Amino acid sequence: MHVLTSRSSRLPLAWAELPDRALRPDEVRVATRAVSVNPVDWKMREVSLLGFAQRILGPRGPFVCGVDFAGEVIEAGPKADLSVGDRVVGGTDFSRSQRGSYARTVQVRASQVAVLPPNVSFDAASCLPVAGVTAAMAVRDHGGTHRRPGSRVLVLGASGGVGHFAVQLARIDGAAVIAGVCSQRNTGLVQRLGATPIDYGAGDALDAARALGPFDVIVDAIGSTTYPVRRCKALLAKGGVLVQIMPMPRDYLHLAIPGPVKTVLGRPSRQNLAPLVAHLAAGTLDAVIAERLPLGEAERAHELSRAGRVVGKLVLTADA
Ligand SMILES: NC(=O)c1ccc[n+]([C@@H]2O[C@H](COP(=O)([O-])OP(=O)(O)OC[C@H]3O[C@@H](n4cnc5c(N)ncnc54)[C@H](OP(=O)(O)O)[C@@H]3O)[C@@H](O)[C@H]2O)c1
């Protein structure tokens, strides 16, 4: 198994050859064709809560980063309901002792992947697992937009990986108002995706959002240092929820008590990926790709992601 490995962000990712683990009966081996980059990929290489969790719960041996992948099944266990040649998308899971997706092949349970129809590209599909699933959990599972057409939704960080999917899912679910906070350079994109853009450089974004509220759902993909919980809560309608995608330790008190502040942990599975794949296939959902880089340039992709200005998603492509 040819993988990109580096435990520390101070040592660049480098290719290494690791032995393949024997396939369990319910697992598939997938040749990766595209891998998308999430901030969690580089955060796990740093001294962080995620890095610590990966060290405790992850597989032994060299650390392989990455979660999202799309590719082709090259081997299927006898209890896996997939066949060699199936085109799939999924996410690796270190808590199941699985290695990451920055690799020529990954090995996951069949229930962790969804099948791709021929009109969905590997590049677009690879953007879904962490960012798309997290957005769906925020907007739909917590926000209930699919059960309640006519919702009012505010997305803080509407141009990022999670935010650009959150805006589109709210639009698909028939939200009456979608406001998307972004920088001036991204207002055109956010409008095209279906939201009324609020340029955070033009003044206080939360003050500007008040005119479009109160909101049934606020998705904060940036964090409470920039968008304080107290101020976001003041923009909620009765019964509304604030979903923090990246809570800070000081937010844990809000999350611990029953109330309007929630968080999510995006965990891709066939069940939560399949509806997103269907939207890509139908052309109702768009995976915005900022840049494609070869898998071997993952270190450069991490630099770009760490800078925090990626519009949509970064995709690493692997040769067939
Ligand atoms: N809980 C989970 O399961 C989960 C899942 C996915 C991600 N996350 C976390 O959630 C966060 C967001 O992830 P992501 O993948 O969406 O990140 P991302 O794609 O890297 O977000 C970057 C985007 O944020 C915009 N931005 C930066 N500052 C902003 C501000 N003050 N207001 C509004 N927009 C701003 C940037 O555009 P401009 O610079 O032009 O504004 C850029 O488009 C990360 O911390 C990530 O680790 C958590």
The ligand as an ORCA input file, in Angstrom:
! r2SCAN-3c Opt
* xyz 0 1
  N     -17.439     19.086     13.349
  C     -17.053     18.477     12.245
  O     -17.327     17.289     12.027
  C     -16.314     19.268     11.211
  C     -16.393     18.897      9.868
  C     -15.776     19.692      8.899
  C     -15.053     20.810      9.294
  N     -14.936     21.104     10.613
  C     -14.217     22.323     11.026
  O     -15.028     23.416     10.632
  C     -14.231     24.491     10.172
  C     -14.634     24.848      8.758
  O     -14.262     23.795      7.884
  P     -14.255     24.049      6.313
  O     -13.784     22.818      5.654
  O     -15.542     24.673      5.893
  O     -13.120     25.171      6.250
  P     -12.523     25.931      4.996
  O     -13.142     25.433      3.757
  O     -11.053     25.896      5.103
  O     -13.030     27.456      5.253
  C     -12.409     28.467      4.587
  C     -13.434     29.509      4.135
  O     -13.826     30.369      5.224
  C     -13.933     31.705      4.741
  N     -13.759     32.644      5.869
  C     -12.602     32.912      6.520
  N     -12.845     33.810      7.515
  C     -14.182     34.092      7.481
  C     -15.026     34.923      8.250
  N     -14.566     35.687      9.256
  N     -16.354     34.944      7.978
  C     -16.849     34.195      6.967
  N     -16.092     33.400      6.171
  C     -14.767     33.340      6.431
  C     -12.810     31.766      3.712
  O     -13.025     32.749      2.705
  P     -12.459     34.260      2.916
  O     -11.149     34.138      3.600
  O     -12.407     34.849      1.551
  O     -13.509     34.887      3.765
  C     -12.860     30.380      3.057
  O     -13.719     30.343      1.915
  C     -12.780     24.017     10.337
  O     -12.309     24.487     11.573
  C     -12.884     22.514     10.354
  O     -11.823     21.892     11.064
  C     -15.559     20.381     11.579
*
